């Protein structure tokens, strides 16, 4: 069996991955808060850990991997959106989940085994909070329940910070009822105009961190294999999850391997609305950037390195996918991935190396191995735009033939030359014999640049 090695944030080293139960490999990834469209940075952990999900399925079997990714559908941002629009909260979250599914589907991401909504697991959260209070790790104060950070001696181990450093470097909510500034909310009161549930501490709603702990335990058990998410979640979210879970259920270890992806930039700068370089996945799709191009660009950078989205990378990805699609599309649909590609992915999800080895497969003409490898990393085996591009090229060839016939009568070849120049700019080789016109996509073929009006 292929040996997988993963960089474990908890140990700060690359380790052999040994699942608790090879017949049920279990993974949890923090999902979105569903109040708006997913931006490009939100998509990076989806793509990265979809590759891990696919690799685990390939090695252990599709029926032996359980993947959980949650939806946070109770949150102050959702409440604010409802208040601003006058819409029902459930309508907002249902719509946003639908958008999220459509956008992530377009990126080639498989649906997780379970996608729990926080509002459907409030009972489990209340039960875990009650256990924490009973074990002396949480306390009630002014309608709130807070986790007592000092009660867990290993707090800060994941992020490598002391409590003193965290207080000095973090923005913490100042509240007079906290025993320690770092204590965090497990339950808070809800006024009549906000969502709330009955609890032993009054009508209220859960804090953000408790939901993942409760849902992970219910769906994956006290101990499971992998917990993953963006680096921005390492502290405080994941740190707090560990503390809650291990204090509520010390018989388990919670997650054994922690993986975090680095952040995303756009053209070398942090993505932000103020810089005008902020966009959602849907923005790119609506501009005609195919989902597989977005995915390919993300795979070009190792998940533990900052990723830079650029227009040049997108253009390169589009050309590569067109070439690979034409070669791999003729292979059998169940072709196996190349062992050297599997080996690259098994080495801490080294997607840049995997892509480099797929370029070598394409160069050697190994269509079957390329097709299997494309499927493994979640890229389309056939060029999804090949049929429409072929039809357009056929129409353009006929148009060019008619223009040449007319030019032979008038002597005006300028329109013919202009169309040939447009085709060349789109990466199309024009071959004109006495009685035929053939248009052949070249290495830099870009369907988006084909002239219109064919």
PAKEPA-42021 format. One record per residue (C-alpha): residue in one letter; x, y, z. Coordinates in Angstrom, 1 decimal. Layout:
+------+--------+--------+--------+
: resn :      x :      y :      z :
+------+--------+--------+--------+
:    A :      X :      Y :      Z :
...
+------+--------+--------+--------+
***
This chain:
+------+--------+--------+--------+
: resn :      x :      y :      z :
+------+--------+--------+--------+
:    X :    0.0 :    0.0 :    0.0 :
:    X :    1.2 :    3.5 :   -0.8 :
:    X :    2.7 :    5.3 :    2.2 :
:    X :    1.1 :    8.7 :    2.8 :
:    X :    3.2 :   11.4 :    4.6 :
:    X :    1.5 :   14.6 :    5.9 :
:    X :    2.9 :   17.6 :    7.6 :
:    X :    1.1 :   17.6 :   11.0 :
:    X :    0.7 :   21.1 :   12.4 :
:    X :    0.4 :   19.6 :   15.9 :
:    X :    3.9 :   18.1 :   15.8 :
:    X :    5.4 :   20.5 :   13.3 :
:    X :    6.9 :   17.7 :   11.2 :
:    X :    6.1 :   15.4 :    8.3 :
:    X :    4.7 :   12.1 :    9.6 :
:    X :    3.6 :    8.8 :    8.2 :
:    X :   -0.2 :    8.7 :    8.0 :
:    X :   -1.5 :    5.7 :    9.9 :
:    X :   -5.3 :    5.7 :   10.2 :
:    X :   -7.0 :    4.6 :   13.4 :
:    X :   -9.1 :    2.2 :   11.3 :
:    X :   -8.1 :    1.6 :    7.6 :
:    X :  -11.6 :    0.5 :    7.0 :
:    X :  -13.0 :    3.9 :    8.0 :
:    X :  -10.5 :    6.7 :    7.5 :
:    X :  -12.1 :    9.9 :    9.0 :
:    X :  -11.5 :   13.5 :    8.1 :
:    X :  -13.1 :   16.8 :    9.2 :
:    X :  -12.7 :   20.1 :    7.4 :
:    X :  -14.1 :   23.4 :    8.6 :
:    X :  -16.7 :   24.7 :    6.2 :
:    X :  -18.2 :   28.1 :    5.3 :
:    X :  -20.4 :   30.5 :    7.2 :
:    X :  -23.3 :   30.7 :    4.8 :
:    X :  -24.3 :   34.4 :    4.4 :
:    X :  -22.7 :   35.2 :    1.0 :
:    X :  -20.8 :   33.9 :   -2.0 :
:    X :  -17.6 :   32.0 :   -1.4 :
:    X :  -14.6 :   34.1 :   -2.5 :
:    X :  -11.5 :   32.7 :   -4.1 :
:    X :   -9.6 :   32.3 :   -0.8 :
:    X :  -12.5 :   30.3 :    0.6 :
:    X :  -12.1 :   27.9 :   -2.3 :
:    X :   -8.5 :   27.0 :   -1.6 :
:    X :   -9.1 :   24.6 :    1.3 :
:    X :  -12.0 :   23.0 :   -0.6 :
:    X :   -9.7 :   22.2 :   -3.6 :
:    X :   -6.7 :   21.2 :   -1.4 :
:    X :   -8.5 :   18.8 :    0.9 :
:    X :  -10.6 :   17.5 :   -2.0 :
:    X :   -7.3 :   16.2 :   -3.4 :
:    X :   -6.6 :   14.6 :   -0.1 :
:    X :  -10.1 :   13.1 :    0.0 :
:    X :   -9.5 :   11.7 :   -3.5 :
:    X :   -6.1 :   10.3 :   -2.5 :
:    X :   -7.5 :    8.6 :    0.6 :
:    X :  -10.3 :    7.1 :   -1.5 :
:    X :   -7.8 :    5.9 :   -4.1 :
:    X :   -5.6 :    4.1 :   -1.5 :
:    X :   -8.1 :    2.9 :    1.1 :
:    X :  -11.2 :    2.5 :   -1.1 :
:    X :  -14.1 :    4.9 :   -1.8 :
:    X :  -16.3 :    3.2 :    0.8 :
:    X :  -13.7 :    3.4 :    3.5 :
:    X :  -13.3 :    7.1 :    3.8 :
:    X :  -15.7 :    9.4 :    5.7 :
:    X :  -15.3 :   13.2 :    5.0 :
:    X :  -17.3 :   15.7 :    7.1 :
:    X :  -17.4 :   19.5 :    6.2 :
:    X :  -19.9 :   21.6 :    8.1 :
:    X :  -22.1 :   24.6 :    7.3 :
:    X :  -22.2 :   27.4 :    9.9 :
:    X :  -25.8 :   28.6 :    9.6 :
:    X :  -26.1 :   30.4 :   13.0 :
:    X :  -23.9 :   33.4 :   13.1 :
:    X :  -24.0 :   37.2 :   13.8 :
:    X :  -23.1 :   37.8 :   10.1 :
:    X :  -26.1 :   35.9 :    9.0 :
:    X :  -28.3 :   37.7 :   11.5 :
:    X :  -27.0 :   41.0 :   10.2 :
:    X :  -27.7 :   40.0 :    6.6 :
:    X :  -31.3 :   39.1 :    7.5 :
:    X :  -31.8 :   42.4 :    9.4 :
:    X :  -30.4 :   44.4 :    6.4 :
:    X :  -32.5 :   42.6 :    3.8 :
:    X :  -35.6 :   41.7 :    5.7 :
:    X :  -35.3 :   38.1 :    4.5 :
:    X :  -35.8 :   35.0 :    6.5 :
:    X :  -32.6 :   33.5 :    7.9 :
:    X :  -33.4 :   30.0 :    6.6 :
:    X :  -34.0 :   31.4 :    3.2 :
:    X :  -30.6 :   33.2 :    3.2 :
:    X :  -28.7 :   30.1 :    4.4 :
:    X :  -30.5 :   27.7 :    2.0 :
:    X :  -29.8 :   30.0 :   -0.9 :
:    X :  -26.1 :   30.4 :    0.1 :
:    X :  -25.6 :   26.7 :    0.5 :
:    X :  -27.0 :   26.2 :   -3.0 :
:    X :  -24.6 :   28.8 :   -4.3 :
:    X :  -21.7 :   27.1 :   -2.5 :
:    X :  -22.5 :   23.7 :   -3.9 :
:    X :  -22.8 :   25.0 :   -7.4 :
:    X :  -19.5 :   26.9 :   -7.2 :
:    X :  -17.6 :   24.1 :   -5.6 :
:    X :  -19.1 :   21.6 :   -8.0 :
:    X :  -17.7 :   23.8 :  -10.8 :
:    X :  -14.3 :   23.5 :   -9.3 :
:    X :  -14.5 :   19.7 :   -9.5 :
:    X :  -14.8 :   19.2 :   -5.8 :
:    X :  -16.5 :   16.0 :   -4.6 :
:    X :  -19.3 :   16.4 :   -2.1 :
:    X :  -18.3 :   15.3 :    1.4 :
:    X :  -19.8 :   12.2 :    3.0 :
:    X :  -21.6 :   14.5 :    5.5 :
:    X :  -22.4 :   18.2 :    5.4 :
:    X :  -24.0 :   19.0 :    8.8 :
:    X :  -25.7 :   22.3 :    9.4 :
:    X :  -24.9 :   23.7 :   12.8 :
:    X :  -28.6 :   24.4 :   13.6 :
:    X :  -29.4 :   20.7 :   13.2 :
:    X :  -26.9 :   19.8 :   16.0 :
:    X :  -27.8 :   22.3 :   18.8 :
:    X :  -28.7 :   19.4 :   21.1 :
:    X :  -25.3 :   17.9 :   20.8 :
:    X :  -23.7 :   21.3 :   21.5 :
:    X :  -25.8 :   21.8 :   24.6 :
:    X :  -24.8 :   18.3 :   25.9 :
:    X :  -21.1 :   19.0 :   25.3 :
:    X :  -21.3 :   22.3 :   27.1 :
:    X :  -23.1 :   20.6 :   30.0 :
:    X :  -20.3 :   18.1 :   30.2 :
:    X :  -17.6 :   20.8 :   30.2 :
:    X :  -19.4 :   22.6 :   33.1 :
:    X :  -19.7 :   19.3 :   35.0 :
:    X :  -16.0 :   18.6 :   34.6 :
:    X :  -15.0 :   22.1 :   35.8 :
:    X :  -13.8 :   23.4 :   32.4 :
:    X :  -16.6 :   25.9 :   31.8 :
:    X :  -18.7 :   28.3 :   33.9 :
:    X :  -21.9 :   30.3 :   33.6 :
:    X :  -21.8 :   34.1 :   33.9 :
:    X :  -24.6 :   36.6 :   33.1 :
:    X :  -26.4 :   34.2 :   30.8 :
:    X :  -23.2 :   33.2 :   29.0 :
:    X :  -21.3 :   30.0 :   29.3 :
:    X :  -17.5 :   30.3 :   28.9 :
:    X :  -14.7 :   27.9 :   28.5 :
:    X :  -12.0 :   28.3 :   31.2 :
:    X :   -8.8 :   28.3 :   29.2 :
:    X :   -6.6 :   27.9 :   32.3 :
:    X :   -8.3 :   24.6 :   33.1 :
:    X :   -6.6 :   23.0 :   30.0 :
:    X :   -2.9 :   22.9 :   30.6 :
:    X :   -2.1 :   22.2 :   26.9 :
:    X :   -3.9 :   25.3 :   25.6 :
:    X :   -1.8 :   26.9 :   22.9 :
:    X :    0.1 :   23.7 :   21.9 :
:    X :   -1.3 :   23.6 :   18.3 :
:    X :   -0.3 :   27.2 :   17.5 :
:    X :    2.8 :   27.1 :   19.7 :
:    X :    1.8 :   30.1 :   21.8 :
:    X :    1.6 :   30.7 :   25.5 :
:    X :   -1.6 :   32.2 :   27.0 :
:    X :    0.3 :   35.4 :   27.8 :
:    X :    1.5 :   35.7 :   24.2 :
:    X :   -2.0 :   35.1 :   22.9 :
:    X :   -3.5 :   37.8 :   25.2 :
:    X :   -0.8 :   40.2 :   24.0 :
:    X :   -1.1 :   39.5 :   20.3 :
:    X :   -4.8 :   38.7 :   19.8 :
:    X :   -7.9 :   40.8 :   19.7 :
:    X :  -10.0 :   39.3 :   22.5 :
:    X :  -13.5 :   40.2 :   23.5 :
:    X :  -13.4 :   42.2 :   26.7 :
:    X :  -16.2 :   41.3 :   29.0 :
:    X :  -16.4 :   42.0 :   32.8 :
:    X :  -17.9 :   38.5 :   33.4 :
:    X :  -14.8 :   36.7 :   32.0 :
:    X :  -12.5 :   35.1 :   34.6 :
:    X :   -9.6 :   35.3 :   32.1 :
:    X :   -9.5 :   37.5 :   28.9 :
:    X :   -8.8 :   34.4 :   26.8 :
:    X :  -11.9 :   32.5 :   28.0 :
:    X :  -14.2 :   32.0 :   25.0 :
:    X :  -17.9 :   31.8 :   24.6 :
:    X :  -19.7 :   28.4 :   24.4 :
:    X :  -23.2 :   29.7 :   24.7 :
:    X :  -24.6 :   33.3 :   24.7 :
:    X :  -28.1 :   34.7 :   25.3 :
:    X :  -30.4 :   35.5 :   22.4 :
:    X :  -32.9 :   38.4 :   22.4 :
:    X :  -36.4 :   37.8 :   21.0 :
:    X :  -35.4 :   39.1 :   17.5 :
:    X :  -32.5 :   36.7 :   17.0 :
:    X :  -32.4 :   32.9 :   16.6 :
:    X :  -32.3 :   31.0 :   19.9 :
:    X :  -32.8 :   27.6 :   21.5 :
:    X :  -33.8 :   26.6 :   25.0 :
:    X :  -31.0 :   25.5 :   27.3 :
:    X :  -30.2 :   25.0 :   31.0 :
:    X :  -28.7 :   28.5 :   30.8 :
:    X :  -31.7 :   30.2 :   29.2 :
:    X :  -32.7 :   30.9 :   25.6 :
:    X :  -29.6 :   31.4 :   23.5 :
:    X :  -27.4 :   30.2 :   20.7 :
:    X :  -24.0 :   28.5 :   20.5 :
:    X :  -20.6 :   30.2 :   20.2 :
:    X :  -18.7 :   29.5 :   16.9 :
:    X :  -16.1 :   27.0 :   18.2 :
:    X :  -18.4 :   24.5 :   19.9 :
:    X :  -20.2 :   23.6 :   16.8 :
:    X :  -17.3 :   21.8 :   15.1 :
:    X :  -16.4 :   20.0 :   18.3 :
:    X :  -19.9 :   18.7 :   18.7 :
:    X :  -20.5 :   17.7 :   15.1 :
:    X :  -17.1 :   16.1 :   14.7 :
:    X :  -17.7 :   13.9 :   17.7 :
:    X :  -21.2 :   12.9 :   16.7 :
:    X :  -20.2 :   12.0 :   13.1 :
:    X :  -16.6 :   10.8 :   13.6 :
:    X :  -16.2 :    9.8 :   17.2 :
:    X :  -14.1 :   10.9 :   20.2 :
:    X :  -10.9 :   10.2 :   18.1 :
:    X :  -10.5 :   10.5 :   14.3 :
:    X :   -7.7 :   10.9 :   11.8 :
:    X :   -7.5 :   14.3 :   10.2 :
:    X :   -8.7 :   17.8 :   10.9 :
:    X :   -8.0 :   20.4 :    8.3 :
:    X :   -8.7 :   24.0 :    7.3 :
:    X :   -7.1 :   27.3 :    6.4 :
:    X :   -4.2 :   28.6 :    8.4 :
:    X :   -6.3 :   31.5 :    9.6 :
:    X :   -8.3 :   29.0 :   11.6 :
:    X :   -5.3 :   27.5 :   13.5 :
:    X :   -5.8 :   30.1 :   16.2 :
:    X :   -8.2 :   30.6 :   17.9 :
:    X :  -10.8 :   28.3 :   16.2 :
:    X :   -8.8 :   25.0 :   16.1 :
:    X :   -7.0 :   25.7 :   19.3 :
:    X :  -10.4 :   26.1 :   21.0 :
:    X :  -11.8 :   23.0 :   19.4 :
:    X :   -9.0 :   20.9 :   20.8 :
:    X :   -9.5 :   22.3 :   24.3 :
:    X :  -13.2 :   21.8 :   24.3 :
:    X :  -13.1 :   18.3 :   22.8 :
:    X :  -10.3 :   16.9 :   24.9 :
:    X :  -11.7 :   18.4 :   28.1 :
:    X :  -15.3 :   17.1 :   27.5 :
:    X :  -14.1 :   13.7 :   26.4 :
:    X :  -10.6 :   13.0 :   27.7 :
:    X :  -11.0 :    9.3 :   26.8 :
:    X :  -10.5 :   10.4 :   23.1 :
:    X :   -7.8 :   12.4 :   21.4 :
:    X :  -10.0 :   14.3 :   19.0 :
:    X :   -8.0 :   14.8 :   15.7 :
:    X :   -4.6 :   13.1 :   15.3 :
:    X :   -3.3 :   14.9 :   12.2 :
:    X :   -3.8 :   18.7 :   11.7 :
:    X :   -3.4 :   20.2 :    8.2 :
:    X :   -3.5 :   23.8 :    7.4 :
:    X :   -3.3 :   25.5 :    4.0 :
:    X :   -1.6 :   28.9 :    3.5 :
:    X :   -3.5 :   32.0 :    2.3 :
:    X :   -4.2 :   33.4 :   -1.1 :
:    X :   -3.1 :   36.6 :   -2.9 :
:    X :   -4.1 :   38.2 :   -6.2 :
:    X :   -1.4 :   39.4 :   -8.5 :
:    X :    1.1 :   39.5 :   -5.5 :
:    X :   -1.2 :   41.5 :   -3.2 :
:    X :   -3.5 :   40.5 :   -0.4 :
:    X :   -7.1 :   40.1 :   -1.7 :
:    X :   -9.3 :   42.9 :   -0.4 :
:    X :  -12.2 :   45.0 :   -1.5 :
:    X :  -10.3 :   48.2 :   -0.8 :
:    X :   -7.6 :   47.2 :   -3.3 :
:    X :  -10.2 :   46.3 :   -5.9 :
:    X :   -8.9 :   42.8 :   -6.3 :
:    X :  -11.5 :   40.9 :   -4.4 :
:    X :  -13.7 :   38.5 :   -6.3 :
:    X :  -15.8 :   35.4 :   -5.7 :
:    X :  -15.6 :   32.1 :   -7.4 :
:    X :  -18.8 :   33.0 :   -9.2 :
:    X :  -17.3 :   36.2 :  -10.4 :
:    X :  -14.6 :   34.2 :  -12.2 :
:    X :  -17.0 :   31.6 :  -13.6 :
:    X :  -19.3 :   34.3 :  -14.9 :
:    X :  -16.3 :   36.0 :  -16.6 :
:    X :  -15.7 :   32.8 :  -18.5 :
:    X :  -12.9 :   31.3 :  -16.5 :
:    X :  -13.6 :   27.6 :  -16.4 :
:    X :  -13.7 :   25.8 :  -13.1 :
:    X :  -11.0 :   23.4 :  -14.0 :
:    X :   -8.7 :   26.4 :  -14.8 :
:    X :   -9.3 :   27.8 :  -11.3 :
:    X :   -8.6 :   24.4 :   -9.8 :
:    X :   -5.4 :   23.9 :  -11.9 :
:    X :   -4.0 :   27.3 :  -10.8 :
:    X :   -4.6 :   26.3 :   -7.2 :
:    X :   -2.8 :   23.0 :   -7.7 :
:    X :    0.2 :   24.8 :   -9.1 :
:    X :    1.3 :   25.9 :   -5.6 :
:    X :    1.9 :   23.6 :   -2.7 :
:    X :   -0.9 :   23.9 :   -0.1 :
:    X :    1.5 :   25.0 :    2.7 :
:    X :    2.9 :   27.9 :    0.6 :
:    X :    1.1 :   31.2 :   -0.1 :
:    X :   -0.7 :   31.1 :   -3.4 :
:    X :   -0.8 :   33.9 :   -5.9 :
:    X :   -3.7 :   34.0 :   -8.4 :
:    X :   -2.6 :   35.8 :  -11.6 :
:    X :   -4.1 :   36.2 :  -15.1 :
:    X :   -1.0 :   34.7 :  -16.6 :
:    X :   -1.4 :   31.5 :  -14.5 :
:    X :   -5.0 :   31.3 :  -15.6 :
:    X :   -4.1 :   31.6 :  -19.3 :
:    X :   -1.4 :   29.0 :  -18.9 :
:    X :   -3.8 :   26.7 :  -17.1 :
:    X :   -6.4 :   27.1 :  -19.8 :
:    X :   -3.9 :   26.2 :  -22.6 :
:    X :   -2.6 :   23.2 :  -20.6 :
:    X :   -6.1 :   21.8 :  -19.9 :
:    X :   -7.0 :   22.1 :  -23.6 :
:    X :   -3.9 :   20.2 :  -24.7 :
:    X :   -4.3 :   17.5 :  -22.0 :
:    X :   -8.0 :   17.1 :  -22.7 :
:    X :   -7.4 :   16.4 :  -26.4 :
:    X :   -4.8 :   13.7 :  -25.5 :
:    X :   -6.5 :   12.1 :  -22.5 :
:    X :  -10.0 :   12.2 :  -23.9 :
:    X :   -9.3 :    9.2 :  -26.1 :
:    X :   -8.3 :    7.0 :  -23.1 :
:    X :  -10.5 :    4.5 :  -21.3 :
:    X :  -12.7 :    6.1 :  -18.7 :
:    X :  -11.4 :    3.8 :  -15.9 :
:    X :   -7.7 :    4.4 :  -16.6 :
:    X :   -5.4 :    4.1 :  -13.6 :
:    X :   -3.3 :    7.1 :  -12.5 :
:    X :    0.4 :    6.9 :  -13.0 :
:    X :    2.2 :    5.6 :   -9.9 :
:    X :    4.6 :    8.5 :   -9.9 :
:    X :    1.7 :   10.9 :   -9.7 :
:    X :    0.2 :    9.0 :   -6.8 :
:    X :    3.6 :    9.1 :   -5.1 :
:    X :    3.8 :   12.9 :   -5.5 :
:    X :    0.4 :   13.4 :   -3.9 :
:    X :    1.2 :   10.9 :   -1.1 :
:    X :    4.2 :   13.1 :   -0.2 :
:    X :    2.3 :   15.8 :    1.7 :
:    X :    0.0 :   16.6 :   -1.2 :
:    X :    2.8 :   17.8 :   -3.5 :
:    X :    0.5 :   18.9 :   -6.3 :
:    X :    3.2 :   21.0 :   -8.2 :
:    X :    5.3 :   17.8 :   -8.5 :
:    X :    2.2 :   15.8 :   -9.5 :
:    X :    1.4 :   18.4 :  -12.3 :
:    X :    5.1 :   18.3 :  -13.4 :
:    X :    4.9 :   14.5 :  -13.8 :
:    X :    1.6 :   14.8 :  -15.7 :
:    X :    3.3 :   17.2 :  -18.1 :
:    X :    5.9 :   14.4 :  -18.7 :
:    X :    3.1 :   11.9 :  -19.3 :
:    X :    1.6 :   14.2 :  -21.9 :
:    X :    4.9 :   14.8 :  -23.6 :
:    X :    5.4 :   11.0 :  -23.9 :
:    X :    1.9 :   10.6 :  -25.3 :
:    X :    0.8 :    8.3 :  -22.4 :
:    X :   -2.9 :    9.1 :  -22.7 :
:    X :   -4.1 :    6.4 :  -20.3 :
:    X :   -1.8 :    7.4 :  -17.5 :
:    X :   -2.6 :   11.0 :  -18.0 :
:    X :   -6.3 :   10.4 :  -18.0 :
:    X :   -6.1 :    8.4 :  -14.7 :
:    X :   -3.9 :   11.0 :  -13.1 :
:    X :   -6.3 :   13.8 :  -14.2 :
:    X :   -9.2 :   12.0 :  -12.6 :
:    X :   -7.2 :   11.5 :   -9.4 :
:    X :   -6.5 :   15.2 :   -8.9 :
:    X :  -10.0 :   16.2 :   -9.9 :
:    X :   -9.4 :   17.7 :  -13.3 :
:    X :  -11.5 :   16.7 :  -16.3 :
:    X :  -10.2 :   13.9 :  -18.4 :
:    X :  -11.6 :   15.3 :  -21.6 :
:    X :  -11.5 :   19.0 :  -22.6 :
:    X :  -15.1 :   20.0 :  -21.6 :
:    X :  -15.0 :   22.7 :  -24.2 :
:    X :  -13.7 :   20.5 :  -27.0 :
:    X :  -17.0 :   19.8 :  -28.7 :
:    X :  -18.0 :   23.5 :  -28.9 :
:    X :  -14.5 :   24.5 :  -29.9 :
:    X :  -14.5 :   21.8 :  -32.7 :
:    X :  -17.8 :   23.0 :  -34.0 :
:    X :  -16.6 :   26.6 :  -34.0 :
:    X :  -13.4 :   25.7 :  -35.8 :
:    X :  -15.4 :   23.9 :  -38.4 :
:    X :  -17.6 :   26.9 :  -38.9 :
:    X :  -14.6 :   29.2 :  -39.1 :
:    X :  -12.9 :   26.9 :  -41.6 :
:    X :  -16.0 :   27.1 :  -43.8 :
:    X :  -16.1 :   30.8 :  -43.4 :
:    X :  -12.4 :   31.2 :  -44.4 :
:    X :  -13.0 :   29.0 :  -47.5 :
:    X :  -15.9 :   31.2 :  -48.6 :
:    X :  -13.9 :   34.3 :  -48.0 :
:    X :  -11.0 :   32.9 :  -50.1 :
:    X :  -13.4 :   32.0 :  -52.9 :
:    X :  -14.7 :   35.5 :  -52.9 :
:    X :  -11.2 :   37.0 :  -52.8 :
:    X :  -10.2 :   35.0 :  -55.8 :
:    X :  -12.9 :   36.8 :  -57.8 :
:    X :  -12.3 :   40.3 :  -56.4 :
:    X :   -8.6 :   40.1 :  -55.7 :
:    X :   -9.1 :   41.6 :  -52.2 :
:    X :   -7.4 :   39.2 :  -49.8 :
:    X :   -7.4 :   41.6 :  -46.8 :
:    X :  -10.4 :   39.9 :  -45.1 :
:    X :   -8.8 :   36.5 :  -45.5 :
:    X :   -5.5 :   37.8 :  -44.0 :
:    X :   -7.4 :   39.4 :  -41.1 :
:    X :   -9.2 :   36.2 :  -40.2 :
:    X :   -6.0 :   34.2 :  -40.5 :
:    X :   -4.3 :   36.6 :  -38.1 :
:    X :   -7.2 :   36.3 :  -35.6 :
:    X :   -7.0 :   32.6 :  -35.8 :
:    X :   -3.2 :   32.6 :  -35.2 :
:    X :   -3.7 :   34.9 :  -32.2 :
:    X :   -6.0 :   32.3 :  -30.7 :
:    X :   -3.3 :   29.6 :  -31.2 :
:    X :   -4.8 :   28.0 :  -34.3 :
:    X :   -2.6 :   26.7 :  -37.2 :
:    X :   -4.2 :   27.6 :  -40.5 :
:    X :   -3.5 :   25.1 :  -43.4 :
:    X :   -4.8 :   26.1 :  -46.7 :
:    X :   -4.5 :   23.8 :  -49.7 :
:    X :   -5.9 :   24.5 :  -53.2 :
:    X :   -9.3 :   22.9 :  -52.4 :
:    X :   -9.4 :   22.7 :  -48.6 :
:    X :   -9.0 :   24.7 :  -45.4 :
:    X :   -8.0 :   23.0 :  -42.2 :
:    X :   -7.8 :   24.7 :  -38.8 :
:    X :   -5.6 :   22.9 :  -36.2 :
:    X :   -5.4 :   23.9 :  -32.5 :
:    X :   -1.8 :   24.5 :  -31.5 :
:    X :    0.0 :   24.3 :  -28.1 :
:    X :   -1.3 :   27.8 :  -27.2 :
:    X :   -4.8 :   27.3 :  -28.3 :
:    X :   -7.3 :   29.5 :  -26.5 :
:    X :  -11.0 :   29.0 :  -27.4 :
:    X :  -11.9 :   32.2 :  -25.7 :
:    X :   -9.9 :   34.2 :  -28.3 :
:    X :  -11.5 :   32.7 :  -31.4 :
:    X :  -13.2 :   35.3 :  -33.6 :
:    X :  -16.9 :   35.6 :  -33.3 :
:    X :  -19.5 :   35.5 :  -36.1 :
:    X :  -18.7 :   32.2 :  -37.6 :
+------+--------+--------+--------+
***
